[in-house]
Amino acid sequence: MNNKKIPAYPFAAIVGQEKMKLALVLNIITPGLSGVLIRGEKGTAKSTAVRALAEILPTISVIEGSTFQLDPEKDYEDHVNICANLGLPAPQGPSEVVSLKRRVRVVELPVGATEDRVVGTLDLEHALKKGEKRVEPGLLALAHRGILYVDEVNLLDDHVVDVLLDSAAMGVNTLEREGISFSHPARFTLVGTMNPEEGELRPQLLDRFGLCVNIGGIVDIQDRVKIMEQRIEFDSDPVHFAARWEKESAAIALRITQAKALYKLVTISRDLLGEIAKSCVEVGVDGHRGDIIILKTAKTLAAYYGHTEVELVDIQEAAELALPHRVRRQPLMDIPDNIHEFRAAKRATKV
């Protein structure tokens, strides 16, 4: 019997939908962008793209044996507290912590998930038999330092939405059951997909998504033919198809790694900060979250395109990604119809 895992459809093989793919990649480079909401009709590769991220995500260090995806350096005190709360042996110092490397995870939250499945629960049977607390971690524990993916996010139950809002705001998940309170870090990148025809999203949750893209079906005939051909090839032999795209996938993963390292070196002039503020005021953005997200996105775009100073075109592209779900009046900034061709032409003039 062949137990080999069937690979996901490669991210690099997805035809078109460049804005959606870019928004996802930017959130991998800078998790502080607070995720992305992808709105579009069925059959536009939304779920395919998110699940395909697994092959291009970077590696992180985690504490061996911990189910809470803890960082050996930043989460050491949390690890000690968790061990104490659960009656587990705790390390006597950071030097005793054993770490290992693994890829960032994409954790999927089913639309019908219960609150216990999301936040975790207490093993009452174990408590009654042994007199000891034992927590069954929820999806928020698994998603710490990773990506939490919610398909049909607009159909989530209100109580689950409230849990996500609390954790997204605080970076902590608190489990309170049977008079016991237990907390653990829960910092994750929230990625949601939805079909607007099935209902809109609660404003409180909508605002928590840093970026938003609206996508539709591809109308170019040749691209539609290519999609069909590649899907037939993948369905007939997914392992061989994925192997054929390994080089392209590795190139995307390398570019992400390089951009993550470059991001901390990226600077922006005060004049361009003024452009960001102006763009938000002109379209009636409430609060200041939109300004900050545009700033972070523009810096991430600069790093992604390999330069250390934010340019006006970075801000224009960032606004296109960060403002669609925040706009209350007037059109967005004047952005070229094909931003990628515009960038290519702009770079060519510098050669």
C-alpha positions as CSV (number, residue, x, y, z in Angstrom):
1,M,0.0,0.0,0.0
2,N,1.4,3.4,-1.0
3,N,1.1,5.9,1.9
4,K,3.0,8.7,0.2
5,K,1.3,12.0,0.8
6,I,-0.3,13.6,-2.2
7,P,1.3,17.0,-2.7
8,A,-0.8,20.2,-2.9
9,Y,-1.1,22.0,-6.2
10,P,2.1,24.1,-6.5
11,F,1.8,27.8,-5.7
12,A,4.1,28.6,-8.6
13,A,1.8,26.7,-11.1
14,I,-1.2,28.9,-10.3
15,V,-2.2,30.8,-13.5
16,G,-2.9,34.5,-13.1
17,Q,-4.4,36.0,-9.9
18,E,-1.2,37.9,-9.4
19,K,-2.7,40.3,-6.9
20,M,-3.9,37.5,-4.7
21,K,-0.6,35.7,-4.8
22,L,1.3,38.9,-4.1
23,A,-0.8,39.6,-1.0
24,L,-0.2,36.1,0.4
25,V,3.6,36.4,-0.2
26,L,3.7,39.8,1.4
27,N,2.1,38.3,4.6
28,I,4.7,35.6,4.7
29,I,7.5,38.2,4.5
30,T,5.9,40.4,7.1
31,P,3.4,38.7,9.4
32,G,2.7,42.0,11.0
33,L,0.6,42.9,8.0
34,S,-2.3,41.2,9.8
35,G,-3.3,38.8,7.1
36,V,-5.4,39.0,4.0
37,L,-9.0,38.6,3.0
38,I,-9.6,37.1,-0.5
39,R,-13.1,37.8,-1.9
40,G,-14.2,36.2,-5.1
41,E,-16.6,33.8,-6.7
42,K,-16.2,30.0,-6.5
43,G,-13.6,28.4,-8.7
44,T,-11.1,31.2,-8.7
45,A,-8.2,29.4,-7.0
46,K,-8.7,31.0,-3.6
47,S,-8.4,27.9,-1.5
48,T,-5.8,26.3,-3.9
49,A,-3.5,29.3,-3.4
50,V,-3.7,29.3,0.4
51,R,-3.1,25.5,0.7
52,A,-0.3,25.8,-1.8
53,L,1.7,28.1,0.5
54,A,3.0,25.1,2.5
55,E,5.8,24.5,0.0
56,I,7.1,28.1,0.0
57,L,6.9,29.0,3.7
58,P,10.1,29.6,5.6
59,T,11.4,27.5,8.4
60,I,11.2,28.5,12.1
61,S,12.7,27.2,15.3
62,V,10.3,25.6,17.8
63,I,10.6,24.0,21.2
64,E,10.8,20.3,20.8
65,G,7.9,18.4,22.4
66,S,5.7,21.5,22.8
67,T,2.3,21.5,21.0
68,F,2.1,25.3,21.2
69,Q,4.6,26.1,18.5
70,L,6.7,28.2,20.9
71,D,9.8,30.1,19.9
72,P,12.8,28.9,21.9
73,E,14.1,32.4,22.4
74,K,11.0,34.7,22.6
75,D,8.6,32.3,24.2
76,Y,10.8,30.7,26.9
77,E,8.9,32.2,29.9
78,D,5.6,31.2,28.3
79,H,7.0,27.7,28.0
80,V,7.9,27.6,31.7
81,N,4.5,28.9,32.7
82,I,2.7,26.4,30.4
83,C,4.7,23.5,31.9
84,A,3.9,24.7,35.5
85,N,0.2,25.0,34.7
86,L,0.0,21.5,33.2
87,G,2.2,19.8,35.7
88,L,4.9,19.1,33.2
89,P,8.7,19.1,33.8
90,A,10.0,22.6,33.1
91,P,13.5,23.5,32.0
92,Q,15.7,25.1,34.6
93,G,17.1,27.6,32.1
94,P,17.1,28.5,28.4
95,S,20.1,26.3,27.8
96,E,18.0,23.2,28.6
97,V,15.5,24.0,25.9
98,V,15.8,21.7,22.9
99,S,14.7,23.2,19.6
100,L,14.1,21.9,16.1
101,K,13.5,23.5,12.7
102,R,10.3,23.1,10.7
103,R,8.3,25.0,8.2
104,V,5.7,27.6,9.2
105,R,2.3,25.8,9.2
106,V,-1.0,26.6,7.5
107,V,-3.7,25.5,9.9
108,E,-7.2,25.3,8.5
109,L,-10.2,26.4,10.6
110,P,-13.4,24.6,9.4
111,V,-16.4,26.9,9.1
112,G,-18.4,24.7,11.4
113,A,-15.7,24.5,14.1
114,T,-16.8,24.7,17.7
115,E,-15.3,27.2,20.2
116,D,-13.6,24.3,22.0
117,R,-12.0,23.2,18.8
118,V,-10.6,26.7,18.3
119,V,-9.5,27.7,21.8
120,G,-8.9,24.2,23.2
121,T,-10.4,22.3,26.0
122,L,-9.6,20.6,29.3
123,D,-9.5,16.8,29.4
124,L,-12.0,16.3,32.2
125,E,-11.7,12.6,32.2
126,H,-7.9,12.8,32.9
127,A,-8.6,15.4,35.6
128,L,-11.1,13.1,37.3
129,K,-9.0,10.0,37.1
130,K,-5.6,11.5,37.9
131,G,-6.5,14.8,39.6
132,E,-4.2,16.6,37.1
133,K,-4.9,19.3,34.5
134,R,-4.3,18.4,31.0
135,V,-5.2,20.8,28.1
136,E,-6.2,19.6,24.7
137,P,-4.7,22.4,22.5
138,G,-7.0,24.0,20.0
139,L,-6.4,25.4,16.5
140,L,-5.1,28.7,17.9
141,A,-2.3,26.8,19.6
142,L,-1.3,25.0,16.4
143,A,-1.5,28.3,14.4
144,H,0.8,30.3,16.7
145,R,3.6,31.8,14.5
146,G,1.8,30.4,11.5
147,I,-1.1,31.0,9.2
148,L,-4.7,30.4,10.3
149,Y,-6.8,29.8,7.2
150,V,-10.6,30.2,7.3
151,D,-12.5,29.3,4.1
152,E,-15.9,30.9,3.9
153,V,-14.9,33.2,6.8
154,N,-18.1,35.2,6.4
155,L,-20.1,32.1,7.5
156,L,-18.3,31.7,10.9
157,D,-20.4,31.6,14.0
158,D,-20.4,34.8,15.9
159,H,-18.9,33.3,19.1
160,V,-15.9,31.9,17.0
161,V,-15.5,35.3,15.4
162,D,-15.3,36.9,18.9
163,V,-12.6,34.5,19.9
164,L,-10.6,35.3,16.7
165,L,-11.0,39.0,17.4
166,D,-9.7,38.7,20.9
167,S,-6.7,36.6,20.0
168,A,-5.8,38.7,17.0
169,A,-5.9,41.8,19.2
170,M,-4.0,40.4,22.2
171,G,-1.8,37.8,20.6
172,V,-2.9,35.5,23.4
173,N,-5.5,32.7,23.7
174,T,-7.1,32.2,27.1
175,L,-9.0,29.0,27.9
176,E,-11.4,29.2,30.9
177,R,-13.2,26.1,31.9
178,E,-14.4,24.6,35.2
179,G,-12.9,27.4,37.2
180,I,-9.5,27.0,35.6
181,S,-7.8,29.7,33.5
182,F,-5.0,28.9,31.1
183,S,-3.3,31.1,28.5
184,H,-0.8,30.7,25.8
185,P,0.6,32.8,22.9
186,A,-1.5,32.9,19.8
187,R,0.1,35.2,17.3
188,F,-1.0,34.2,13.8
189,T,-1.5,35.5,10.3
190,L,-5.2,35.3,9.5
191,V,-6.1,34.4,5.9
192,G,-9.8,34.3,5.0
193,T,-11.5,33.5,1.7
194,M,-15.2,34.2,0.9
195,N,-17.8,34.4,-1.8
196,P,-19.5,37.8,-1.4
197,E,-22.7,36.3,-2.8
198,E,-23.0,34.3,0.4
199,G,-23.0,37.2,2.7
200,E,-20.7,39.9,4.0
201,L,-18.3,39.9,6.9
202,R,-18.8,41.5,10.3
203,P,-17.1,45.0,10.2
204,Q,-15.1,44.2,13.4
205,L,-13.5,41.1,11.7
206,L,-13.2,42.8,8.3
207,D,-11.0,45.5,9.8
208,R,-8.7,42.9,11.3
209,F,-7.5,41.9,7.9
210,G,-4.5,44.0,6.9
211,L,-5.0,43.4,3.1
212,C,-7.9,42.6,0.9
213,V,-8.1,41.5,-2.7
214,N,-11.1,41.0,-4.9
215,I,-10.7,38.4,-7.6
216,G,-12.7,37.0,-10.5
217,G,-12.4,34.4,-13.1
218,I,-9.7,34.7,-15.8
219,V,-11.1,35.8,-19.2
220,D,-8.0,35.3,-21.4
221,I,-8.8,32.2,-23.5
222,Q,-5.2,30.9,-23.6
223,D,-4.8,31.2,-19.8
224,R,-8.1,29.3,-19.3
225,V,-6.8,26.6,-21.6
226,K,-3.6,26.5,-19.7
227,I,-5.5,26.1,-16.4
228,M,-7.4,23.1,-17.8
229,E,-4.2,21.5,-19.2
230,Q,-2.3,21.8,-15.9
231,R,-5.2,20.6,-13.8
232,I,-5.5,17.5,-16.0
233,E,-1.8,16.9,-15.6
234,F,-1.9,17.4,-11.8
235,D,-4.9,15.1,-11.3
236,S,-3.3,12.3,-13.4
237,D,0.1,12.4,-11.5
238,P,0.3,15.0,-8.7
239,V,3.7,13.9,-7.5
240,H,5.3,14.2,-11.0
241,F,3.5,17.5,-11.5
242,A,4.7,19.0,-8.2
243,A,8.3,17.8,-9.0
244,R,8.2,19.7,-12.3
245,W,7.5,22.9,-10.4
246,E,10.1,22.4,-7.7
247,K,12.6,24.8,-9.2
248,E,10.0,27.6,-9.5
249,S,8.8,27.0,-5.9
250,A,12.3,27.1,-4.6
251,A,12.9,30.4,-6.3
252,I,9.8,31.9,-4.7
253,A,10.9,30.6,-1.3
254,L,14.4,32.1,-1.7
255,R,12.9,35.5,-2.7
256,I,10.8,35.4,0.4
257,T,13.8,34.6,2.6
258,Q,15.8,37.4,1.0
259,A,13.0,39.9,1.4
260,K,12.5,39.0,5.1
261,A,16.2,39.8,5.7
262,L,16.1,43.1,3.6
263,Y,12.9,44.4,5.2
264,K,14.7,45.7,8.3
265,L,16.9,47.8,6.1
266,V,14.1,49.5,4.2
267,T,13.6,53.2,4.8
268,I,10.9,55.7,3.8
269,S,11.1,59.5,3.5
270,R,8.8,61.8,5.5
271,D,7.3,63.2,2.2
272,L,6.1,59.7,1.3
273,L,4.6,59.2,4.8
274,G,2.6,62.3,3.9
275,E,1.4,60.6,0.7
276,I,0.2,57.7,2.8
277,A,-1.7,59.9,5.2
278,K,-3.2,61.9,2.3
279,S,-4.4,58.8,0.5
280,C,-6.2,57.6,3.6
281,V,-7.8,60.9,4.4
282,E,-9.0,61.3,0.8
283,V,-10.9,58.0,0.8
284,G,-12.3,58.5,4.3
285,V,-10.4,55.8,6.2
286,D,-11.4,55.7,9.9
287,G,-8.7,55.5,12.5
288,H,-5.0,55.0,11.7
289,R,-4.7,51.3,11.1
290,G,-5.0,51.8,7.3
291,D,-2.0,54.2,7.3
292,I,0.1,51.8,9.3
293,I,-0.8,48.9,7.1
294,I,0.1,50.8,3.9
295,L,3.4,51.8,5.5
296,K,4.3,48.2,6.4
297,T,3.1,46.9,3.0
298,A,5.0,49.5,1.1
299,K,8.2,48.6,3.0
300,T,7.5,44.9,2.4
301,L,7.0,45.6,-1.4
302,A,10.3,47.5,-1.5
303,A,12.1,44.5,0.1
304,Y,10.3,42.1,-2.2
305,Y,11.4,44.0,-5.3
306,G,15.0,44.2,-3.9
307,H,15.4,47.9,-2.9
308,T,16.0,49.5,0.4
309,E,14.1,52.7,0.0
310,V,10.3,53.0,-0.5
311,E,9.2,54.6,-3.7
312,L,5.9,56.2,-4.6
313,V,5.0,53.2,-6.7
314,D,5.3,51.0,-3.6
315,I,2.8,53.2,-1.8
316,Q,0.4,53.1,-4.7
317,E,0.6,49.3,-4.9
318,A,0.3,49.1,-1.1
319,A,-2.8,51.3,-1.1
320,E,-4.4,49.0,-3.7
321,L,-4.0,46.1,-1.3
322,A,-4.7,47.8,2.0
323,L,-7.7,50.1,1.3
324,P,-10.4,48.2,-0.7
325,H,-12.2,47.1,2.5
326,R,-11.6,50.5,4.3
327,V,-12.7,53.0,1.7
328,R,-15.8,55.1,2.5
329,R,-15.7,57.6,-0.3
330,Q,-13.9,58.6,-3.6
331,P,-11.7,56.3,-5.7
332,L,-8.3,55.0,-4.6
333,M,-5.1,56.6,-5.7
334,D,-4.4,56.6,-9.5
335,I,-2.8,53.2,-9.9
336,P,-1.6,51.9,-13.3
337,D,-4.0,49.2,-14.7
338,N,-1.1,46.7,-14.8
339,I,1.2,47.5,-11.9
340,H,3.6,44.7,-12.7
341,E,4.2,45.9,-16.3
342,F,4.5,49.5,-14.9
343,R,7.2,48.3,-12.5
344,A,9.1,46.4,-15.2
345,A,9.1,49.5,-17.5
346,K,10.2,51.7,-14.6
347,R,13.1,49.4,-13.8
348,A,14.1,49.2,-17.4
349,T,14.5,53.0,-17.5
350,K,17.1,52.8,-14.7
351,V,19.3,50.3,-16.5
